[in-house]
Amino acid sequence: MPGGKHQSGINRVLILGHSGFIGRHLRIALEESGSGLSITGRSMSDLDLTKADDVATLADVVNPETAVVVCAAIKKQFGDNLGVFEHNIEIIANLCRFFQAHPVGRVVYFSSAAVYGEDVHNLAITEGTPVCPRSYYGLAKYVSECLLEKAVEHRNIRSLLVLRPPLIFGPGDTSESYGPVGFILKAMRGEPIILWGDGGEKRCFVYVEDVAQVVSRLTLSSYEGKVNIASIESHSFREVLDLVAQAFPSSFEVSEKKRTKVKVDNVFDNTRLMSMVEPFSFTSLSTGVQKTTDFLKNNSR
């Protein structure tokens, strides 16, 4: 396989959150990978991962040769509070208890670059960057990583790969978060777009199909540990807004609001990731915004 070692002893992949934004794209990428593995999924419509009894039903679809990809989580957009923190921890705690009785071959866990701190300035974020979660969401992700690592120690999980992506955008995203998709949807509806400060702070925006392709390769590999699913390119929110403006012939209102936090930039060093998946080229921000805009326009009719 391109980019690394094939994971031996795996005959099935279970995606938790397979009908969600990222899970849908990942399932397609895995099915098209040519691995010949059985690909199955479970989502919120099938079971509630915050309930141990629901998690127990996974016994029918896992075995020691199963790779479990955990996309499921309560997203930050639903509120960054103690309740959301508790629910996210419940999901992983229930899974870890389940793995005690039903060990699996591999877990690939979608954590988040939020573990480094969303408002911490850093122009060279690597996997060795100290964690410094500043939100309940980031804190829940880091605690979840630690719980899964304990499951590995107890040999309930044979191998663990933790993914730390920054902001992911693209077709199928319904979060309307601050960034590409939120800007596009507001422009489509003719609503004012709010820009915090001058929009000059830089972030890494990763196109969802890139994430799916990369994670498909990594799931089927034997790599372990932590890896940032990020490109080396970071762009300002003002740049994102300018790209959205190019996609809409009529002008839209932009409302600048005073910052509530200190302006910081985030840039990634993705040396470790590229050593795992090369050759691989990330979709440019301009292409990703255009593809997302086309998708949203075509699916709003």
DAPEUR-V188255 format. One record per residue. RES is the residue in one letter. SS is DSSP state (a for helix, b for strand, c for the rest). OMEGA is omega in whole degrees, 0 to 359 (none if undefined). NEAR is the number of other ideal C-beta (glycine too) atoms within 8 Angstrom. Layout:
# DAPEUR-V188255
res->{RES/RES}
ss->{SS/SS}
omega->{OMEGA/OMEGA}
near->{NEAR/NEAR}
This chain:
# DAPEUR-V188255
res->{M/P/G/G/K/H/Q/S/G/I/N/R/V/L/I/L/G/H/S/G/F/I/G/R/H/L/R/I/A/L/E/E/S/G/S/G/L/S/I/T/G/R/S/M/S/D/L/D/L/T/K/A/D/D/V/A/T/L/A/D/V/V/N/P/E/T/A/V/V/V/C/A/A/I/K/K/Q/F/G/D/N/L/G/V/F/E/H/N/I/E/I/I/A/N/L/C/R/F/F/Q/A/H/P/V/G/R/V/V/Y/F/S/S/A/A/V/Y/G/E/D/V/H/N/L/A/I/T/E/G/T/P/V/C/P/R/S/Y/Y/G/L/A/K/Y/V/S/E/C/L/L/E/K/A/V/E/H/R/N/I/R/S/L/L/V/L/R/P/P/L/I/F/G/P/G/D/T/S/E/S/Y/G/P/V/G/F/I/L/K/A/M/R/G/E/P/I/I/L/W/G/D/G/G/E/K/R/C/F/V/Y/V/E/D/V/A/Q/V/V/S/R/L/T/L/S/S/Y/E/G/K/V/N/I/A/S/I/E/S/H/S/F/R/E/V/L/D/L/V/A/Q/A/F/P/S/S/F/E/V/S/E/K/K/R/T/K/V/K/V/D/N/V/F/D/N/T/R/L/M/S/M/V/E/P/F/S/F/T/S/L/S/T/G/V/Q/K/T/T/D/F/L/K/N/N/S/R}
ss->{c/c/c/c/c/b/c/c/c/c/c/b/b/b/b/b/c/c/c/c/a/a/a/a/a/a/a/a/a/a/a/c/c/c/c/c/c/b/b/b/b/b/c/c/c/c/c/c/c/c/c/a/a/a/a/a/a/a/a/a/c/c/c/c/c/b/b/b/b/b/c/c/c/c/c/a/a/a/c/c/c/a/a/a/a/a/a/a/a/a/a/a/a/a/a/a/a/a/a/a/a/c/c/b/b/b/b/b/b/b/c/c/a/a/a/a/c/c/c/c/c/b/b/b/b/c/c/c/c/c/c/c/c/c/c/a/a/a/a/a/a/a/a/a/a/a/a/a/a/a/a/a/a/c/c/c/b/b/b/b/b/b/b/c/c/c/b/b/b/c/c/c/c/c/c/c/c/c/c/a/a/a/a/a/a/a/a/a/a/c/c/c/b/b/b/b/c/c/c/c/c/b/b/c/b/b/b/a/a/a/a/a/a/a/a/a/a/a/a/c/b/c/c/c/b/b/b/c/c/c/c/c/c/c/b/b/a/a/a/a/a/a/a/a/a/a/c/c/c/c/c/c/c/b/b/b/b/c/c/c/c/c/c/c/c/b/b/b/c/c/a/a/a/a/a/a/a/c/c/c/c/c/c/c/a/a/a/a/a/a/a/a/a/a/a/a/a/a/c/c/c}
omega->{179/169/176/188/179/180/179/177/177/179/183/174/175/178/174/188/187/180/179/184/182/184/180/180/181/180/178/181/179/180/180/184/182/183/183/181/173/180/178/183/174/179/186/179/181/183/178/184/176/180/184/181/178/180/181/181/178/180/181/187/178/173/183/178/181/169/181/177/185/173/187/177/170/188/181/181/179/177/177/185/184/180/178/176/183/180/179/177/178/180/184/178/178/178/180/176/179/181/176/180/184/182/180/183/186/171/173/189/174/171/183/173/176/179/179/182/182/183/176/181/179/182/180/182/175/177/178/177/181/176/181/184/181/181/175/180/179/179/179/179/181/178/179/175/182/178/180/177/176/178/176/179/181/176/174/175/182/178/184/173/181/181/179/179/169/182/178/180/176/180/179/179/180/188/184/180/179/184/188/186/178/179/182/182/178/178/179/182/181/180/177/177/180/177/180/184/177/180/186/182/185/177/175/178/185/181/190/180/174/179/181/181/181/183/175/179/184/178/183/179/177/180/180/178/184/178/176/178/188/171/178/182/172/183/179/176/175/176/178/180/179/178/177/180/180/183/182/183/180/182/176/185/175/180/179/179/181/178/174/178/178/178/178/176/175/176/184/167/186/181/182/180/184/176/181/191/180/0/177/177/179/174/179/179/182/179/179/178/180/179/180/178/179/180/183/178/183/183/178/183/none}
near->{7/8/10/12/6/8/13/5/8/13/8/14/14/14/15/15/14/14/9/10/11/13/17/11/14/16/12/9/13/15/7/6/9/4/6/3/10/6/10/10/12/11/12/8/4/5/10/6/12/7/9/8/6/9/13/8/8/12/9/4/9/10/8/8/8/15/15/13/15/14/13/11/9/7/7/9/7/6/7/7/7/6/7/15/12/8/10/14/12/10/15/13/9/13/13/13/10/13/13/10/6/10/9/15/11/15/15/14/12/11/12/10/13/13/14/15/11/7/7/10/7/11/6/7/12/10/9/3/8/4/8/8/12/9/10/10/14/15/10/12/14/12/10/14/13/8/12/15/9/9/14/12/6/7/7/10/13/10/11/14/15/11/13/14/13/13/10/13/13/14/8/9/12/5/9/8/9/6/12/14/14/11/12/14/10/12/14/10/6/5/7/8/13/8/13/11/11/6/12/9/10/9/13/13/14/15/14/15/10/11/15/13/10/12/14/12/15/15/14/14/13/9/10/6/8/10/14/15/12/14/9/7/8/9/9/10/13/10/9/16/13/8/13/15/10/6/10/10/2/4/5/12/6/8/8/9/8/5/8/4/6/6/8/10/11/16/12/15/8/10/7/10/12/9/6/13/11/8/5/10/4/9/9/7/12/7/9/14/14/10/12/15/11/8/11/13/9/7/6/6/4}
